Structures are given as C-alpha cells and as structure tokens.
Amino acid sequence: MNKLPAIFLLILLSCSSAVTSYNRYPEQTSGTIDAILYSAELFFISINEGEFKTVWELLSDKSRNKITEEIYEVSRDRGVDIEKEDIRRNFQQNGLIARNFWNAARAKFDPDMVLEESKWDIGHVKSNSAEILITYKKSDMPSKVKMYKEEGVWRVGLVETFWPRRYIESFFSFLRM
Amino acid sequence: MIRYSSVPTMFLILSFFFHIAAPSLSYAEPVVKEIDSENVARQLAIKADGTYIEGASAPVLSGNEVALPILDEATGEVLGYIVADQIKLISVLNEAGLAEVASAVAGVSAGAAAGAATGTGFALGTTGAVAAAVALGVGVAIAVSSGGSKSTPSHP
C-alpha cells in the first residue's frame, strides 16, 4: 500500500493545526498586551496626578514589600516606634507616610518623561510576567520595565526594574571613595 | 506642587493640624486625640533644638533642617512652621507619640532615593546600567523637555 498520501495528509493536518494555533495566539496576546500597557500607563498617570492609593495598588508585591522595608529601616534607625504593618496600612490608605514618600519621589522623577517623552514598545510576554521597553527620547537604550500578573492584575515591578541601579551606583560610589 | 531641590532645603508636605494630632497607630481604627494649642508646636520645636516661626511664609532652611507646617484645622491656613534638624525632629515627634508623623519625615529620604533611581533608570536605560553608572556616577539629574514619539496602542 502506498503510504505517501497518508503521510502527506498527516503533514497537511499538522500544518493546519499550527497555522490555526498561530492565528489564535495573536488574538489572546493582543488583549494581554493592552492590559499590560494599561496598568503601566495608569501607574505613571496616577503618580503624576497624586493618586497614590492607585499607585500602591498597581505596584508588585515585591515592590510594596521593599518600599515598606526601606521606610521601616530608616524610621527605626532614627528611633521611630513603628511597625511594618503600620507603614503598609498607611500606604494602602494613602496616609501621611505614603504622601510624603510619593511626593518626594515625584520631586526627583517627572512621570511626563515616560508618558509624553518616551517611546513604548512591548517586550516579552509570558503568562505571569512581561516587559515594556520604554525609550526616553534622550536615551540610546530602553528601560525594560518589568510587569507581573498578580491576583489577576498586571502590576509594575518598580523595585525589580530600578533598584538594581541603586545598588550598582552605591557600589561604584563606594569604590570611588 | 512642592518640589524638593535638595535635602537641606526640603519642605515637607505634612499637615500637622493645629487641634488634631496624627492618629495613633496602636488601634485597628485610627484614634484622633486633641492637642492643646499652638504652644505644643512651640514646645516640640524647642525640644528638637529648633525654632517655631509664625506666619505662612516658607522659612529659609540650612543644613539638614526641615520645615514642618502647622495648619489651622478649620481653614487649612498655615499658622507657622517648626524648623529643626530632621533627625532631632523625628526623635521628638516619636517621643510625643506621633510616630506616623515621625516616620513620614524619615520616609521622605527613601522617596527621594526611589524617585532618583527611577528617573535615572529611564534617562539612561536599564539595559546599559553598569556602563552608565561608571561613566556618569551617582545621582544623575534628569533634564525634562518636550516632544517624543509613541508606537503602542496606548500611545498613538
């Protein structure tokens, strides 16, 4: 029996399946990409407009933990009787600590440089993580802003993206001493 | 919006109301207790080896001083400022049971560092972090200007 037609048919069916899958993938990714970009954009808009409660809600868990920890450490170093949970609750409720933290951050970083003066491109997209490539108009290299899907919401990995720079700069600053 | 130019001339956007203290953090629900009068603000300033300056005009700061505005609860009007060394003021606020205010003062430096890292990251790009850090050093200021292009659906 000639097996060639059967093999040909099998190959044809495999290709058809692959094409179907390929066609389906962009539709799913497109909705995901929109969700990722929406969260990131809303994050920076919220910083700009002083909606710090939304900013906190759009931060990744690791970022929230790190910021809480840093304020806790600097507070305790200065003898302040405060617990991490108090700080975290303060950020959740946009309290005094939160407002001062974000206003101080906003004084050093203008969100418009990201919202109005940068080019946005999508990097890799996985089920629970993604990257947005944001290239500031005066920069030759993009920033790979890390995004994480937590509890069904895409959140900004502010610490994951930018804190390594702080450690590197501190290290080189130490070397230059 | 108040922008901080540097730590020595840092103004805190703290609202320390004339007749209301910062809520206590010892309870599940915030508990607001009244404080006596403007004299309390003066006493805090003295304890922090600082001064209480009357009036709404922002005082000139030096060194590691911070200016904590005192507001009239009813009108929101600035009645004066406690001007003191940041570290001493934090300690005094904490001793007075105002831990939230003290932590807010302490947390400003963490916020400034976070903002600087973010701004530098965008200006230089995170993909070239190491090389840029060596070339430009710590704490590069970011110049903001107009214009730019966008290529994603969210930025048509």
Chai-1 contact restraints between the chains, C-beta under 6 A:
chainA,res_idxA,chainB,res_idxB,connection_type,confidence,min_distance_angstrom,max_distance_angstrom,comment,restraint_id
A,L37,B,T152,contact,1.0,0.0,6.0,A-B,restraint_1
A,L37,B,S154,contact,1.0,0.0,6.0,A-B,restraint_2
A,E41,B,S154,contact,1.0,0.0,6.0,A-B,restraint_3
A,E70,B,A110,contact,1.0,0.0,6.0,A-B,restraint_4
A,I71,B,G107,contact,1.0,0.0,6.0,A-B,restraint_5
A,I71,B,A110,contact,1.0,0.0,6.0,A-B,restraint_6
A,V74,B,A106,contact,1.0,0.0,6.0,A-B,restraint_7
A,V74,B,A110,contact,1.0,0.0,6.0,A-B,restraint_8
A,S75,B,S103,contact,1.0,0.0,6.0,A-B,restraint_9
A,S75,B,A106,contact,1.0,0.0,6.0,A-B,restraint_10
A,R78,B,I90,contact,1.0,0.0,6.0,A-B,restraint_11
A,R78,B,A106,contact,1.0,0.0,6.0,A-B,restraint_12
A,G79,B,S91,contact,1.0,0.0,6.0,A-B,restraint_13
A,G79,B,N94,contact,1.0,0.0,6.0,A-B,restraint_14
A,V80,B,N94,contact,1.0,0.0,6.0,A-B,restraint_15
A,V80,B,A99,contact,1.0,0.0,6.0,A-B,restraint_16
A,V80,B,A102,contact,1.0,0.0,6.0,A-B,restraint_17
A,V80,B,S103,contact,1.0,0.0,6.0,A-B,restraint_18
A,V80,B,A106,contact,1.0,0.0,6.0,A-B,restraint_19
A,D81,B,N94,contact,1.0,0.0,6.0,A-B,restraint_20
A,D81,B,A99,contact,1.0,0.0,6.0,A-B,restraint_21
A,I82,B,A99,contact,1.0,0.0,6.0,A-B,restraint_22
A,I82,B,S103,contact,1.0,0.0,6.0,A-B,restraint_23
A,D86,B,L25,contact,1.0,0.0,6.0,A-B,restraint_24
A,L96,B,E100,contact,1.0,0.0,6.0,A-B,restraint_25
A,L96,B,A104,contact,1.0,0.0,6.0,A-B,restraint_26
A,I97,B,S103,contact,1.0,0.0,6.0,A-B,restraint_27
A,I97,B,A104,contact,1.0,0.0,6.0,A-B,restraint_28
A,I97,B,G107,contact,1.0,0.0,6.0,A-B,restraint_29
A,N100,B,A104,contact,1.0,0.0,6.0,A-B,restraint_30
A,N100,B,G107,contact,1.0,0.0,6.0,A-B,restraint_31
A,N100,B,V108,contact,1.0,0.0,6.0,A-B,restraint_32
A,F101,B,G107,contact,1.0,0.0,6.0,A-B,restraint_33
A,F101,B,G111,contact,1.0,0.0,6.0,A-B,restraint_34
A,N103,B,I13,contact,1.0,0.0,6.0,A-B,restraint_35
A,A104,B,V108,contact,1.0,0.0,6.0,A-B,restraint_36
A,A104,B,G111,contact,1.0,0.0,6.0,A-B,restraint_37
A,A104,B,A112,contact,1.0,0.0,6.0,A-B,restraint_38
A,A105,B,G111,contact,1.0,0.0,6.0,A-B,restraint_39
A,A105,B,A114,contact,1.0,0.0,6.0,A-B,restraint_40
A,A105,B,G115,contact,1.0,0.0,6.0,A-B,restraint_41
A,A107,B,R3,contact,1.0,0.0,6.0,A-B,restraint_42
A,A107,B,Y4,contact,1.0,0.0,6.0,A-B,restraint_43
A,K108,B,A112,contact,1.0,0.0,6.0,A-B,restraint_44
A,K108,B,G115,contact,1.0,0.0,6.0,A-B,restraint_45
A,K108,B,A116,contact,1.0,0.0,6.0,A-B,restraint_46
A,K108,B,G119,contact,1.0,0.0,6.0,A-B,restraint_47
A,F109,B,G115,contact,1.0,0.0,6.0,A-B,restraint_48
A,F109,B,T118,contact,1.0,0.0,6.0,A-B,restraint_49
A,F109,B,G119,contact,1.0,0.0,6.0,A-B,restraint_50
A,D110,B,V144,contact,1.0,0.0,6.0,A-B,restraint_51
A,M113,B,F122,contact,1.0,0.0,6.0,A-B,restraint_52
A,M113,B,V144,contact,1.0,0.0,6.0,A-B,restraint_53
A,V114,B,F122,contact,1.0,0.0,6.0,A-B,restraint_54
A,E116,B,G148,contact,1.0,0.0,6.0,A-B,restraint_55
A,E117,B,G148,contact,1.0,0.0,6.0,A-B,restraint_56
A,S118,B,G148,contact,1.0,0.0,6.0,A-B,restraint_57
A,K119,B,S149,contact,1.0,0.0,6.0,A-B,restraint_58
A,K119,B,K150,contact,1.0,0.0,6.0,A-B,restraint_59
A,K119,B,S151,contact,1.0,0.0,6.0,A-B,restraint_60
A,W120,B,K150,contact,1.0,0.0,6.0,A-B,restraint_61
A,W120,B,T152,contact,1.0,0.0,6.0,A-B,restraint_62
A,W120,B,H155,contact,1.0,0.0,6.0,A-B,restraint_63
A,D121,B,S151,contact,1.0,0.0,6.0,A-B,restraint_64
A,Y136,B,F122,contact,1.0,0.0,6.0,A-B,restraint_65
A,Y136,B,A123,contact,1.0,0.0,6.0,A-B,restraint_66
A,K137,B,G148,contact,1.0,0.0,6.0,A-B,restraint_67
A,S139,B,A123,contact,1.0,0.0,6.0,A-B,restraint_68
A,S139,B,G125,contact,1.0,0.0,6.0,A-B,restraint_69
A,M141,B,G125,contact,1.0,0.0,6.0,A-B,restraint_70
A,M141,B,T127,contact,1.0,0.0,6.0,A-B,restraint_71
A,M141,B,G128,contact,1.0,0.0,6.0,A-B,restraint_72
A,P142,B,G125,contact,1.0,0.0,6.0,A-B,restraint_73
A,S143,B,G121,contact,1.0,0.0,6.0,A-B,restraint_74
A,S143,B,F122,contact,1.0,0.0,6.0,A-B,restraint_75
A,S143,B,G125,contact,1.0,0.0,6.0,A-B,restraint_76
A,S143,B,T126,contact,1.0,0.0,6.0,A-B,restraint_77
A,K144,B,T126,contact,1.0,0.0,6.0,A-B,restraint_78
A,F162,B,A117,contact,1.0,0.0,6.0,A-B,restraint_79
A,F162,B,T118,contact,1.0,0.0,6.0,A-B,restraint_80
A,F162,B,G121,contact,1.0,0.0,6.0,A-B,restraint_81
A,R165,B,A117,contact,1.0,0.0,6.0,A-B,restraint_82
A,R165,B,G121,contact,1.0,0.0,6.0,A-B,restraint_83
A,R165,B,A129,contact,1.0,0.0,6.0,A-B,restraint_84
A,R166,B,A117,contact,1.0,0.0,6.0,A-B,restraint_85
A,I168,B,A129,contact,1.0,0.0,6.0,A-B,restraint_86
A,I168,B,V130,contact,1.0,0.0,6.0,A-B,restraint_87
A,I168,B,A133,contact,1.0,0.0,6.0,A-B,restraint_88
A,E169,B,A133,contact,1.0,0.0,6.0,A-B,restraint_89
A,E169,B,V138,contact,1.0,0.0,6.0,A-B,restraint_90
A,F172,B,A133,contact,1.0,0.0,6.0,A-B,restraint_91
A,S173,B,V138,contact,1.0,0.0,6.0,A-B,restraint_92
